[in-house]
Amino acid sequence: MAEHRYHFVSQWTAAAPAEAAYAAIYEVTRYPAWWPEVKEVRRLSEEHLWLRTRSLLPYDLAFDLRRTIADPVGGVLEAVLSGDLEGRIRWTIETAETAESGCRITFDENVVTNKRALNVFAPIARPAFVANHALMMSHGKAGLRTFLSGYTLGREQAAISGVGDLR
């Protein structure tokens, strides 16, 4: 079973307020707009979603995501997954050392794969699966940074033009 268990920790930074990063990460249905590997998201209820992901390797992962923690003040989002992935993910979003530096984002994922094809090939293909995940996370980081830079630019332009608060 050990070759079916994966624990990943990814550290991102973004030049945006922690509150903006939290809001973007909270709204899972918008992930396909900024994260290329998130192909489809369906909202089943406020705290229950279904996702389909696909990175470079030719397989999809489909799973349910049920939020267990949504704490905007503490900057924590946590969910349990079931389906092709089973386990837990946790996002932690913090203001960087100085607010002008933006925010730090940590993604912690501890899962077991339930997809038969992955589990059959895991003893020999695990390094490729890990690299595939790293590529997906790299694209997610770049996409979120781009998404948040648009948010930040919009707020700056509104302040300059006197449009008012864009919250």
N, C-alpha and C positions, 0 to 999 in steps of 0.2 A: 504493500500500500504506500510505502514511502515515496516511490517514484510518481505516484498520483497526487501527492501533496506539494503545494507550491506556496512559498511565502515571499512576497515582493514588497519592498519599501522604495518608493520614489519620492525624491525631494525636488520641488519646483520653486521658482520665485517668479513674481510678476510685479510689474511697475504699476500697481493699482491698489486701491484700498482693500483691506482684508474683507470688508463688508461686500464689496463688489465681487470678489472672488467667491465668497461664500454663496452669494445669490446665484452666480453662474453655475456653480457646482451643484447647488440644491435643485436647480431646474433641469432634471435629467432629460426631460422631453426635448430640450434644446441642444443636447450633446451632438446630434448629427450635424448641426450648423457649424460646429467648431472642432469636432473630433472625427477625423475621416474614418476611423475603424469602427465607430458606432454607427451601424447601418440602419437600425430601426429601433424605435422605442414606442411602446404602447403603455398608456396610463390605464391601469386596472382600477385603481382608487388613488386617493391622495398620497398614501404611503406605500403603495404597491404598484410596481411597474414591471414590464417585460422588455428585455433587450435582446437584440441580435448583434453580435460583433463579428468582424472578420479583419484579420491583419494580412500580412504578406503570404503566409502559408495557406494552402487551399482547404480551409475548414472554417465553418461558422461555429460560434458558441452562442447558444440561446439559454437565457436564464431569467428567473424572477428575481427582483430586487425588492425587499421589504425594509423600509426605513425603521430603525429602532431608536436612533437618536438624531434629533435635528435641533441643535443648540446654536442659534446665531450669535449669542453673546459670548459663548465659549469658543466659537468657531469650529464646532465638531459636528460632523455628519457621519453616521454609521448605519450600515445595513447588513442584513443577512441575505445570502444568495442561495437559490436552489435551482436545479436543472442541470445543464452541462457543467456548471460550476456550483459547488456547494461550499459555503463557509461564510466569511465575514470580510467586509471592507470598511475602512475608516479613513475619512478625510479630516485633517486638522489644518485649519487656516489661521495664521497668526500675523499680526503686524510685524514688519521687519524691525531691526534695531532702531531705525528712525522712520517715522511715518512716510517721509519723502521717498524712502527706498522701496516702498510698496509692501508686499507681503510674502510670507513663506508658506508653502503648501506641502503637506506630507500626505501621501497616499500609502496606506498600509493594507495589504491584501493577504489573507490567509485562506486558501481554498484547496479543495480536492476536486479533481476532474472526474466527471461521471460519463463523459463521452467515450464510448467503447473504442473507437478508432484511435483516439489519443492514448488511451490506457494500454492498448495492445503495443503501440509503437514507442511508448514512453521510455522503456529501458535503453533504446538506442537513439531516440530522437529528442530526448529531454533538452539537450543543449540548444537545439533548433527551436523548441517551444519557448525556452527562456529568452532567446534572442528575439523571437517573434513578439513576445510580450514587451521587451525593452523598446523595440521599434514602435509599437503601439503607444507606449507611454511617452516616447519622445515626440510623436506626432500630437498627442493630447496636450503636452506642455506647450508646444509651439502654437497649436490652435487656440488654447485658452489665453495665452499671452496676446495673440492677435485680437481675439474677441474682446479682451479687457482693455486693450489699447484703444479700440473704438469707443468703448464706454467712457474711458478717461478723456479722450479727445472731445467727445460730445459734451461732457460736463464742463470742460475748459471753454469750449466755444460758447456754450450757453452763458457762462459767467461773463465772458468778454462782451457778448451781445446784450446782456441784461435780460435774457429770457426768463431767468429764475431757476429755481431748484428743479432738477430733473429726476428726483427720486421716484 
